């Protein structure tokens, strides 16, 4: 039997996303890498056309940029009762939680050239990695007929990992990554004169072209 008490103070959060230099570099790379298609050369008017492939490449770049790593500290209280004998352990866990957007989960892009509008459907941001960096035991009491065994250590580790993920959820790391992706994509594509609609969820509309098209 395992038990969790209310959250202990969470450590300072280190989120590596939306650095001004990174954003400017991304925009610079986009301008140099993607050669725009222009219309109206005979009339003297130039109009940039954003292609499906251009949008997909920018989506990939943004997904990498908004990936965030958060350092979290929490308390795990483990308790197990057997044959009327109870063993308990109080452990402070420190770890790193990485959250981001997994494009392999399904990305859709639709470019409407006439309305100059781009629709992008991305998978919801989620925790994509957890690393337990430290487990420190502050109190451990074995039962008279219920000593600590290797299986108990495995259970404590699993509880610690789950609580790190839960703590990251309370910090809103995934939601922050989504909002950052929405703003960056909007800024990149709006620069070409297109409006952008970015949503997050499962693929539903078969008319929208997939990333792999």
The 8 nearest C-alpha neighbors of each residue, nearest first, counted from 0:
[[1, 79, 78, 2, 80, 77, 81, 154],
 [2, 0, 77, 78, 79, 3, 76, 158],
 [1, 3, 77, 76, 78, 4, 0, 75],
 [4, 2, 76, 75, 5, 1, 77, 74],
 [3, 5, 6, 76, 2, 75, 74, 7],
 [6, 4, 7, 3, 74, 73, 75, 8],
 [7, 5, 8, 4, 73, 74, 9, 166],
 [6, 8, 73, 74, 9, 5, 72, 4],
 [9, 7, 6, 10, 73, 72, 74, 71],
 [10, 8, 72, 71, 7, 73, 11, 166],
 [9, 11, 71, 72, 12, 8, 70, 73],
 [10, 12, 13, 9, 70, 71, 69, 72],
 [13, 11, 69, 70, 14, 10, 71, 9],
 [12, 14, 69, 70, 68, 15, 11, 67],
 [15, 13, 67, 68, 69, 16, 12, 172],
 [16, 14, 67, 68, 13, 17, 66, 18],
 [15, 17, 65, 18, 14, 67, 64, 66],
 [18, 16, 19, 22, 65, 21, 179, 64],
 [19, 17, 21, 20, 16, 22, 15, 23],
 [20, 18, 22, 21, 17, 23, 24, 16],
 [19, 21, 23, 18, 22, 24, 17, 25],
 [22, 20, 24, 18, 19, 23, 25, 17],
 [21, 23, 25, 19, 24, 20, 18, 26],
 [22, 24, 26, 20, 25, 21, 27, 19],
 [25, 23, 27, 21, 22, 26, 20, 28],
 [26, 24, 22, 28, 23, 27, 21, 29],
 [25, 27, 29, 23, 24, 28, 30, 22],
 [26, 28, 24, 30, 29, 25, 23, 31],
 [29, 27, 25, 31, 30, 26, 32, 24],
 [28, 30, 26, 32, 27, 31, 33, 25],
 [29, 31, 27, 28, 32, 33, 26, 34],
 [30, 32, 28, 29, 33, 27, 34, 26],
 [33, 31, 29, 28, 30, 34, 27, 53],
 [32, 34, 29, 30, 31, 35, 53, 28],
 [35, 33, 32, 36, 31, 30, 29, 53],
 [36, 34, 47, 33, 37, 48, 49, 30],
 [35, 37, 48, 47, 34, 38, 49, 46],
 [38, 36, 47, 46, 45, 35, 48, 39],
 [39, 37, 46, 45, 40, 36, 47, 44],
 [38, 40, 44, 42, 41, 45, 43, 37],
 [39, 41, 43, 42, 38, 44, 45, 37],
 [42, 40, 39, 43, 44, 38, 45, 37],
 [43, 41, 39, 40, 44, 45, 38, 46],
 [42, 44, 40, 41, 39, 45, 38, 46],
 [45, 43, 39, 42, 40, 46, 38, 41],
 [44, 46, 38, 37, 39, 40, 43, 47],
 [45, 47, 37, 38, 48, 44, 39, 36],
 [48, 46, 37, 36, 35, 191, 49, 45],
 [49, 47, 36, 50, 35, 37, 46, 112],
 [48, 50, 53, 47, 51, 35, 54, 191],
 [51, 49, 53, 52, 48, 54, 110, 36],
 [50, 52, 54, 53, 110, 55, 108, 49],
 [53, 51, 55, 50, 54, 56, 49, 210],
 [52, 54, 50, 56, 55, 51, 57, 49],
 [53, 55, 57, 51, 52, 56, 58, 50],
 [56, 54, 58, 52, 57, 53, 210, 51],
 [57, 55, 59, 53, 58, 54, 52, 60],
 [56, 58, 60, 54, 59, 55, 61, 53],
 [57, 59, 55, 61, 56, 60, 54, 62],
 [60, 58, 62, 56, 57, 61, 55, 63],
 [59, 61, 57, 63, 58, 62, 56, 64],
 [60, 62, 64, 58, 63, 59, 57, 180],
 [63, 61, 59, 60, 64, 65, 100, 58],
 [64, 62, 61, 60, 66, 65, 59, 99],
 [63, 65, 61, 62, 66, 16, 60, 17],
 [66, 64, 16, 176, 62, 63, 67, 61],
 [67, 65, 99, 63, 64, 98, 62, 16],
 [68, 66, 14, 15, 98, 97, 16, 65],
 [69, 67, 97, 14, 96, 15, 13, 98],
 [68, 70, 13, 96, 12, 95, 14, 71],
 [71, 69, 95, 12, 94, 13, 96, 10],
 [70, 72, 10, 94, 9, 93, 95, 69],
 [73, 71, 93, 9, 10, 92, 94, 70],
 [72, 74, 92, 7, 91, 9, 6, 93],
 [75, 73, 91, 90, 7, 92, 76, 6],
 [74, 76, 90, 89, 3, 159, 91, 77],
 [77, 75, 89, 3, 2, 88, 90, 74],
 [78, 76, 1, 88, 87, 2, 75, 89],
 [77, 79, 87, 1, 0, 86, 2, 88],
 [78, 80, 0, 86, 85, 1, 87, 81],
 [81, 79, 85, 84, 83, 86, 78, 0],
 [80, 82, 84, 83, 145, 85, 79, 144],
 [83, 81, 84, 80, 144, 145, 85, 142],
 [82, 84, 81, 80, 85, 144, 142, 145],
 [83, 85, 142, 81, 82, 80, 145, 144],
 [86, 84, 80, 142, 79, 81, 145, 87],
 [85, 87, 141, 142, 79, 140, 78, 145],
 [88, 86, 78, 140, 77, 139, 141, 79],
 [87, 89, 139, 77, 138, 76, 90, 140],
 [90, 88, 76, 138, 137, 75, 136, 77],
 [89, 91, 136, 75, 135, 74, 137, 92],
 [90, 92, 74, 135, 134, 73, 75, 136],
 [93, 91, 134, 73, 72, 133, 74, 159],
 [94, 92, 72, 133, 132, 71, 131, 73],
 [93, 95, 131, 132, 130, 71, 70, 72],
 [94, 96, 70, 130, 69, 129, 71, 131],
 [95, 97, 129, 69, 68, 128, 70, 130],
 [98, 96, 68, 128, 67, 127, 126, 69],
 [99, 97, 126, 127, 125, 67, 66, 173],
 [98, 100, 66, 124, 125, 176, 67, 127],
 [99, 101, 124, 62, 102, 125, 122, 123],
 [100, 102, 103, 104, 99, 122, 124, 62],
 [101, 103, 104, 105, 106, 100, 122, 121],
 [104, 102, 105, 101, 106, 122, 100, 210],
 [103, 105, 102, 101, 122, 106, 201, 121],
 [106, 104, 103, 102, 122, 202, 107, 121],
 [107, 105, 121, 210, 120, 102, 209, 122],
 [108, 106, 209, 120, 208, 210, 119, 207],
 [109, 107, 119, 208, 118, 207, 209, 120],
 [108, 110, 118, 207, 117, 208, 111, 119],
 [111, 109, 117, 112, 116, 51, 118, 108],
 [112, 110, 116, 115, 113, 114, 117, 109],
 [111, 113, 115, 114, 110, 116, 48, 49],
 [114, 112, 115, 111, 116, 110, 48, 193],
 [113, 115, 116, 112, 111, 193, 194, 117],
 [116, 114, 112, 193, 113, 111, 194, 117],
 [115, 117, 194, 111, 193, 114, 195, 110],
 [118, 116, 110, 195, 109, 111, 194, 196],
 [117, 119, 196, 109, 108, 195, 197, 110],
 [118, 120, 108, 197, 107, 196, 121, 198],
 [121, 119, 198, 107, 199, 106, 197, 108],
 [120, 122, 199, 106, 198, 200, 123, 119],
 [121, 123, 200, 199, 104, 105, 201, 124],
 [124, 122, 199, 200, 125, 121, 100, 177],
 [123, 125, 100, 173, 99, 177, 122, 176],
 [124, 126, 98, 173, 99, 127, 123, 100],
 [125, 127, 98, 97, 128, 99, 96, 173],
 [128, 126, 98, 97, 125, 99, 129, 101],
 [127, 129, 97, 126, 96, 130, 98, 95],
 [130, 128, 96, 95, 97, 131, 160, 94],
 [129, 131, 95, 94, 132, 96, 128, 160],
 [130, 132, 94, 133, 93, 95, 129, 160],
 [131, 133, 94, 93, 130, 95, 134, 92],
 [134, 132, 93, 92, 131, 135, 94, 91],
 [135, 133, 92, 91, 90, 136, 93, 132],
 [134, 136, 91, 90, 133, 137, 92, 89],
 [135, 137, 90, 138, 89, 91, 134, 139],
 [138, 136, 89, 90, 135, 139, 91, 88],
 [139, 137, 89, 88, 136, 140, 90, 87],
 [138, 140, 88, 87, 89, 141, 137, 136],
 [141, 139, 87, 86, 88, 142, 138, 85],
 [140, 142, 86, 146, 147, 145, 87, 143],
 [141, 143, 145, 86, 85, 84, 144, 146],
 [142, 144, 145, 84, 141, 146, 85, 86],
 [145, 143, 142, 84, 146, 82, 81, 141],
 [144, 146, 142, 143, 84, 141, 81, 86],
 [147, 145, 141, 142, 144, 148, 86, 143],
 [148, 146, 141, 151, 145, 149, 86, 152],
 [147, 149, 150, 151, 146, 152, 145, 153],
 [150, 148, 152, 151, 153, 147, 154, 155],
 [149, 151, 153, 148, 152, 154, 147, 155],
 [152, 150, 154, 149, 153, 148, 147, 155],
 [153, 151, 155, 149, 154, 150, 156, 148],
 [152, 154, 150, 156, 151, 155, 157, 149],
 [153, 155, 151, 157, 156, 152, 158, 150],
 [156, 154, 158, 152, 157, 153, 159, 151],
 [155, 157, 159, 153, 154, 158, 152, 160],
 [156, 158, 154, 160, 159, 155, 153, 161],
 [159, 157, 155, 161, 156, 160, 154, 162],
 [160, 158, 156, 162, 157, 161, 155, 75],
 [159, 161, 157, 163, 158, 162, 156, 164],
 [162, 160, 158, 164, 163, 159, 165, 157],
 [163, 161, 165, 159, 164, 160, 166, 158],
 [162, 164, 166, 160, 165, 161, 167, 159],
 [165, 163, 167, 161, 162, 166, 168, 160],
 [164, 166, 162, 168, 163, 167, 161, 169],
 [165, 167, 169, 163, 168, 164, 162, 170],
 [168, 166, 170, 164, 169, 165, 172, 163],
 [169, 167, 165, 171, 166, 170, 164, 172],
 [170, 168, 166, 171, 167, 165, 172, 164],
 [169, 171, 167, 168, 172, 166, 173, 12],
 [172, 170, 168, 174, 169, 173, 175, 167],
 [171, 173, 175, 174, 170, 167, 168, 176],
 [174, 172, 124, 176, 175, 125, 171, 98],
 [175, 173, 177, 171, 176, 172, 178, 124],
 [174, 176, 172, 178, 173, 177, 179, 171],
 [175, 177, 173, 179, 174, 65, 178, 180],
 [178, 176, 180, 174, 179, 175, 124, 181],
 [177, 179, 181, 175, 180, 176, 182, 174],
 [178, 180, 176, 182, 177, 181, 183, 175],
 [181, 179, 177, 183, 178, 182, 184, 61],
 [180, 182, 178, 179, 184, 183, 197, 185],
 [181, 183, 185, 179, 180, 184, 186, 178],
 [184, 182, 186, 180, 185, 181, 179, 187],
 [185, 183, 187, 186, 181, 182, 180, 188],
 [184, 186, 182, 183, 188, 195, 187, 189],
 [185, 187, 183, 189, 184, 188, 182, 190],
 [188, 186, 184, 190, 185, 189, 183, 26],
 [187, 189, 190, 191, 185, 186, 193, 184],
 [190, 188, 193, 192, 191, 186, 194, 185],
 [189, 191, 188, 192, 187, 186, 193, 185],
 [192, 190, 189, 188, 193, 47, 49, 48],
 [191, 193, 189, 190, 194, 188, 115, 47],
 [194, 192, 189, 115, 116, 191, 188, 195],
 [193, 195, 116, 189, 117, 115, 192, 196],
 [196, 194, 117, 185, 116, 118, 197, 193],
 [195, 197, 118, 119, 117, 198, 194, 185],
 [198, 196, 119, 181, 120, 118, 195, 199],
 [199, 197, 120, 121, 119, 196, 200, 181],
 [200, 198, 121, 123, 122, 120, 197, 201],
 [199, 201, 122, 123, 121, 202, 198, 120],
 [200, 202, 122, 203, 199, 105, 121, 123],
 [203, 201, 204, 105, 200, 107, 120, 106],
 [202, 204, 201, 205, 200, 207, 206, 107],
 [203, 205, 206, 207, 202, 107, 208, 201],
 [206, 204, 207, 203, 208, 202, 209, 107],
 [207, 205, 204, 208, 109, 203, 209, 107],
 [208, 206, 205, 109, 204, 107, 108, 209],
 [209, 207, 108, 107, 109, 206, 212, 210],
 [208, 210, 107, 211, 212, 106, 108, 207],
 [209, 211, 106, 212, 107, 55, 108, 208],
 [210, 212, 209, 208, 106, 55, 107, 105],
 [211, 209, 210, 208, 52, 51, 107, 108]]
